[in-house]
Amino acid sequence: MNVIFLEPGFPANQRLFVRALASVGANVIGVGDRPYDWLDDELKSWLGGYQQIANVTDEGALEWAVREVQSRVWVDRLEAVVEAHVMAAAHVREICTIPGISARTAYLCRDKVAMKEVLRKAGVPTAASAGVASPAEARDFARAVGFPIILKPRDAAGASGTYLARDAGELDRVARASGLADGAPAAIEEFIEGHEGFYDTLAIDGAVGHDFISHYYPNVLDGMRTRWISPQIVATNRMDSSGYDEVKEMGRRVIGALGIGTAATHMEWFFGPRGLKFSEIGCRPPGVGQWDSYCAGNDFDLYREWAMAVCHGRTDRRPSRRYACGIIALRPDRDGRILGYEGAEEIWRRYGDLVVGHHFPAAGTPTQPVEAGFMANAWMRVRHPDYDELRRILDEIGATIQVRAG
């Protein structure tokens, strides 16, 4: 198969998708905005061709690049696994008659308001939501639904640009901060109380080929706003228990309602006093290297499984569910430059054999802001056969390692 893959060189884990495609026999043609000479030799060895354009989200430029490839070879697939690339790829797919996720599906997985309208009609439990274009419309929604409410861009990913308003005064402030007061459209939702997690799948022709469930500790808004918290994302190895049946059923209904064929998906959910509620979906893999947690926890290569699904319409192996695997973000105590780490040697002495990934920026490295995410500064990825013990270890890591900056 001839597969066009968008932006093979950035971010860093893009190369893993290219490697996987090449490993299952695909001829991979990269399209990206970086010069070919910037790609390292190993990545080049997995590519059968490369076309540079100014920006892969420029649909005109992307169409030109795809048609250039089509003038030489038959193109079987056009794949994008970064949120910002999904919509452009879907439009160009349809223009160039290449199979894959449709523009309608990509739009529904991107626009929070339209997504929830479709899912409510399909019987998927979701928070009350609407699209608003002014503070007055936001106030009307809040009066009808009640506080607290959530305000965010219609096409937001994760907690990016997401605000919580607990009363009318806060709503006015977040309307200004979000740009709604200046006319930027937004999605507004009732705030759902409860624990937050996500359900990730590899869908093949609309059926779930692989699935995984992960939990946030604490919920994303708290974790991405509070410096002293060392937030965690933990993938469970207990998901075959009956306690997750409702999450899995909800995910299957979402895939069907949105018309997702063969693709990775990332679905956020809440569970609390009002039961299970769907939050949002991305038609792409999760961020923060979460697939690496799934690989480490299940003794298999999920990137290759994805490539098998894309190229051959099937998967190759079953996940072992042998380990729970989690990542913990370690925040610097202030903004500035990294000075050093306290407690790290003790953690490595106790748990080094359980660590499957880590990053400790060198002294002198500029810090990144708290809201930049789980992998913006220092982090560790750890696995253990027992989920509860892994949670205890991650808590201990967060309490022991101090990242000093100045």
Salt bridges, closest charged atoms under 4 A:
GLU7 OE2 - ARG34 NH1 3.47
ASP33 OD1 - ARG34 NH1 2.61
ASP40 OD2 - ARG15 NH1 2.60
GLU42 OE1 - ARG15 NH2 2.92
GLU59 OE2 - HIS91 ND1 2.73
GLU63 OE2 - ARG67 NE 2.88
GLU79 OE2 - ARG77 NE 2.98
GLU83 OE2 - ARG110 NH1 2.81
GLU83 OE1 - ARG284 NE 2.61
ASP111 OD2 - ARG154 NE 2.82
ASP140 OD1 - ARG143 NH2 2.36
ASP155 OD2 - ARG110 NH2 3.87
GLU170 OE2 - ARG166 NH1 3.40
ASP172 OD1 - ARG139 NH1 3.37
GLU189 OE2 - LYS116 NZ 2.33
GLU189 OE2 - LYS152 NZ 3.58
GLU190 OE1 - ARG274 NH1 2.96
ASP200 OD1 - HIS266 ND1 2.63
ASP211 OD1 - ARG321 NH2 3.32
ASP240 OD1 - LYS248 NZ 3.89
ASP240 OD2 - ARG321 NE 3.74
GLU268 OE2 - HIS266 NE2 2.80
GLU280 OE1 - LYS152 NZ 2.67
ASP299 OD2 - ARG322 NE 2.91
ASP301 OD2 - ARG19 NH1 2.86
GLU305 OE1 - HIS210 NE2 2.72
ASP316 OD2 - ARG304 NH1 2.77
ASP316 OD1 - ARG314 NH1 3.39
ASP333 OD1 - ARG334 NE 3.55
ASP333 OD2 - ARG404 NH1 3.24
ASP335 OD1 - ARG227 NH2 2.97
GLU342 OE2 - ARG404 NE 3.10
GLU346 OE2 - ARG349 NH2 2.45
GLU346 OE2 - ARG350 NE 2.63
ASP386 OD1 - ARG238 NH2 3.51
ASP388 OD2 - ARG238 NH2 3.10
GLU389 OE2 - ARG392 NH2 2.86
ASP395 OD1 - ARG391 NH1 3.46
GLU396 OE2 - ARG350 NH1 1.95
GLU396 OE1 - ARG392 NH1 2.86
